[in-house]
């Protein structure tokens, strides 16, 4: 008896390698103890939220006794939160943003799904550079579309010729993520300006524009003075999607936003469409508690320097063991080449050394593996000999 749809059954069979390795880690920790396992599988930020979050929670406890303290709100979110968020996003993007350009969502994933529900017709295509976060494909297919991954350059930059070759009459959006999961790449202003020009050229004569989607939960986390350019002034059909999972360490709070470019033709219609989609998909709103907490925490973030030190230590561990990798300029991931070329086999060898990594094929890039360095420096240092021993098997 088949209780699942064929589609979901297929999804489960090729479910996220990230979760598989995370769950394998749980079993290893039960067997060998928490401190014996060096777990780099899941991008779950371990830094505590800024102190203002604790203060906000205390304030909310006092507010809880009031009528309608956490009641229904407009589907775009609490107006005061929307107003405060517009000011913060204007500062962050370097472009004036008004509250009516924003929809507060259940994280960046909720924002992406609401956008796709509002904008995609069956058969539409969404292009994204590869490697990529694997659930992008599921989100697009949720709404009748098809994800078209396009290879990047050797150092994970945008391959503009390959992106242009992938554009067809069915192309509805190009999705980019910078700073990038899983490679840590930050796309340069030159790359993004060229991409915007390319999309503008291909929009000529179309009745439906090609949108540029900027998935930006790691915008705050750039190293070595790397610039994370705003796409808003570069391309009028831009939609920014983000969350507070990483910069406020609120991954479980599920609060984020969709920002429609103020300069977009049809801006109000798009905002209204995303707002309606947010409701009819069943999200309805981002959680009331998370929104009110956000109102108190906007403008704060975790200490980026902690992540910089971890990145530098992780790079030292990998160099010491002889791995080939590109130094990440942002986010909290490394994406080294898998010795021997078989990423699954190599991650298996690491697991035997009680080091957990995710095979690159989980991101559409066999031959690599991902390490999330949102863990303590003690964990990174403790992994040093395990990385050496696993590497030695594949010389």
N, C-alpha and C positions, 0 to 999 in steps of 0.2 A: 504494500500500500504506500503510495507516494503522497506524503503530507506537505511537501514543499513545492514551490514552483520550480520549473526546470532552471530558470535563471538563478534563483537564490541557491539552489542546490549546487550549481556550477560555481557560484561565488564562494561557497563554503569550501569547495574542493581546492580552490586556488586562493584561499584566504590569506590575509596579511602575514608575510614572513616576520614582520615586527612582532606581532602578537604570538606567533609560534615560538620565537626565541625567548620572548618574555615569559611565556608559560613554561618553557623548558627550564628557564632560570629558577622559577619557583620550586620545581622539583629538585634541582641541584642544591638549592639553598636548604631544603628540608633534609637532604642527605648529608651535605658537607658543612652546613652552618652558614649563616648570613655573611659573615666576614670572609669566608673562604672563596666566595664567588665574586668575580669582577664583572658586573653587569653593565654593558654598554648598549643594550638592545633598544631601550625605549626612551624617547625624548620627553621624559617626565621631569620637569624642573624641580630640583631638590632644594633650591634656596628658599628660605621662608619668605612670605610676602613682606613688603615694607611695613614698618611699624604703623603707618596710617591705616592699614587694613584692620589691624587689631583694634585701633581706636574706633574705627567705623563700626565694627561689629558690636562694640560696647554701646555706641550711640543707637544702633538699630535695636538692641535689646530694650532700651528705654522707649523707643518709638513704638514697639510692638503692642503696647497697651492702648494705642489710639485707634479709633474706628477707621476702617479701610486702610490701615497702615501698609498692607501689602496686597491691596485689591487690584482689580482690573485697571488697565491703562490703555491709551490708544495703541493700536497695533504696531506703530513705529517705535514705541517705547515711551517712558515717562518724559514729558516735555522738558523738565528741568535737566534731566540727564542728557537729552538730545542737545540742548543749548550748550551745556558745559563741554560735551564731547566735540561740538563744532569748533569751539575755541581751541581745544587741545589739538585737534586734527589740523586746524589752520596753522598752528605753530609748527607741528611736526612736518607737514607737507610743504610749508613755505608758500601756501596759496590760500586766499580767503575762502572759507567754506561756511555756508549758512546751515542752520539746523534742518531746513527742509530738503537738504541733499542727503540726509542720513536716515538709515533704518537700523535700529539696534536689534541684534540677532542672537541666536543661540550659538555663539562662537563663529569662527570663520567658516567652518563646515556648514553651519546653518545658513550663513550668508551666501555661500556658493550654491547651495541647493535652492534657496529662494530665488537667486538670480536666474538659474537655469530654468526653473519652473516658469518664471515670468518671460524669458526671452527665447527659449528653444522651441522649435517645431520638430515633430518627428523626422529623423533623418539628418538633422543639422549636425555639423561637425565642429568640434573644439580642438584646436591644435595646442600642444604644449611641448616644450623642450624635454628631452629625455637625457638622463634619469629624472624621475618625477615621483611624487608621493602617490602611492599605488591607489589610494581611494579616490583620486581624481576621476579615474575611469568609471568607478561605481556611481559617483555623483552625476556624471554626465548621462550615463545609461539610465539612471533613475527617471530621467525626463525625456527619454526617447532619442537622445543624441548619441554620437560616437566620438570617442576620444582618439585623436591622431597624434601619437608621440613622434617627435622629430629629433634625430640625433643632434648632439651639440659638438663643439670643437674639442680638440684633444685636452684642453684645459677647462672644459665644461662651459665655455662661452657660447653666446648665441650664434648659431650658424644661419645667417640671414638668407643665404642662397637656398638652403634646405627648407627653411620656413616658408620662403616664397613659393618654392616648388610644391609645397603641401597645400597651398591655398586653392580651393575649388569654388564653384558657385554655391556649394553647400556650407562653406565656412561661415560660422556665426560668431566665433570668438577665438582669440589667442590668449592662453592662460600662462602667466609667468609667476615665478616665486623668487623673490630676491630680498634679503639674503636667502640662500637656497638650501632646501632640504632635499637630497641628502649631501650635497657636495660642499656647502659652505661658500659657494660662488656668490659674488655681488656683481650684478651687471653694471657696466659703466654707462655714463651719460651718453657716450658716443654710440654704444650698442643700442641703447633705448631710443635715441633720436633717430637712428637709421631704421629701427623697427617701426616707429611711428610713421615715418615717411613711407615705408613700404605698405603699411596698412592703409594709409590715406590714399595712396595710388590705387590700391585694389578696391577701395570703397567707391571710386568714381563710377557713376552709372548704375549703382546698386540702389534698390529701394529699401533694402535692409542693411544697415551698417555692420561692419565687422567690429566687435567690441574687443577691447584690450582689458583683460582682467589681471589685476595685481594682487596676488595673495601675499600679505605682508605681516604675518605675526612676528617675524624676526627683524623687523625694520630697526628696532632699537639696538640690536646686537651686531654691531659692525666693529671691526678691529683695525688697528694701524691707520686710523684716520680715513678709512674707506668711506667714500660718499655713497649714500643710498638715494639716488635722484628720485624726485617726485615725477610721476607720469602725468599728473593732471595738466601741467602747462604744455606737455609734449603732444598729447593726443586727446581730442575732444570726446571720443567715445570710450573713455576709460572708466572702469568701475574698480574701486579699491575695496578689498575684503580683508578684514583683520580681526584679531581677538586680543584678549588680555591674559591669555594662558601663560605666556612666557615672561613678558615684562613685569607682570605683577605676581607671577607664580600662582595663578588662579585657574589652572587647567581644568579643574573639576567644576568651576562655577558656571561654565558655558555661557560666556557673555562676549559678544563681539559686535561687528557692525558691517554694513554695506554702505559705501560712500559713492554716490553717483557724481561724476564730474559736474561742477556748476555750469561749465561751458557746453555741456552735451545738448544738442538739439533733441527735444522731447524729454528733457530731464524729468519734469514733473510726472509725466506718464510712466517713466521707468521707475521712479521712486514709489509711485502708487502701485505699480505692478509687483514690485518686490515686497511691499507691505502686505498686499493681498496674499501673495504666495506664502509669506511667512505665516499667515494665519491659516490658510487652507491646507498647508502641509502638516499642520498639527503642532507646530512650535508655538503658535499664537503670539507669544512674546518671549524675549529673554527673561529668565527668572527675576521676579521683583526684588528679591534680596540681593542678587548679583548686581542689578542695575543701581540700586540705592548705595551699595557698597562702592561701586564704580564712581558714583558722584563724589564720594569722599576721597577716593584714592587717585583720581585723575591728576596727572602731573608728576606722580611718583613712579619709581621703578626699582628693580633689584640692582645690586651693584655689578655693573658690567665688568669691572676689573677682576672680579672673581672668575668669571668665565674666561677672560684673557689669560690669566695665570694657568688655568686648567688646559686651555688650548696649547699654550707653550710647553707645558709638561707632557701632554699627550704627544706632541710633535717630537719631543726629545725621546720618548719611549719608542716611538715608531722608527725614528732615524737610527737609534741605537741597535734596533733589531734588523735593520736593513730593508724596510718597506719603502715602496714607491708611492708618493702621494703629492697632491697639490695642497699647499697651506690654505686652510679656510680663511676667508676674509670676513665671514659673518656666520650667524647661527651657531649651533653648538654640535656640529658634526664633522667627522673626517670621513673621506670616501677613498681609501687606498685601493691599489690593485691587489687582487688576491694572488698570492704566490701559487704558481702552477696553473693558474687560469680558471680553475673550477671553484667558484665562490662557495657553493654548497659544501663541497668536500673540505675546503679550507676552514670554513666556519665550524664544521664538525671537528676538525683538529683543534681549533681554539676551544671549543666546548670541552674537549677532553682535558684541556689545561685550566678548566673552570673560568674561561674568559668567554663572554657572550657577545657576539656581533651578529649583524643581519646581512644575509647574502644580497649582493647587488641586484640579482634578478628580481628581488622583491620591489625594486624601483625601476624595472625595465632595463637594467644594465648588468648582465652577467659578466663575471670577471672582476668585479669589485666587491667590497663589503663596507657596511656603514658602522661607524662607532659614534655613539652619542656621549659626549663628554660632560653632560650635566650630572656629574657625580663628584664625590669628594676627591681631593688630591691624593689622599691615602689610597683610594681604590685605584687610581691611575698608576701610582707608583708600584702598588702591589702586583699589578698586571705585567710588569716589565719582563720578568723571567718567563712567564707563560707565553707572551708574544714571541720571545726569542726561541723557545722550544718548538712552538708551532711552525715558525718560519723555517727552522732547521730541517723539518721533515720534507720540505718542498724545494730544497736547493738543487 
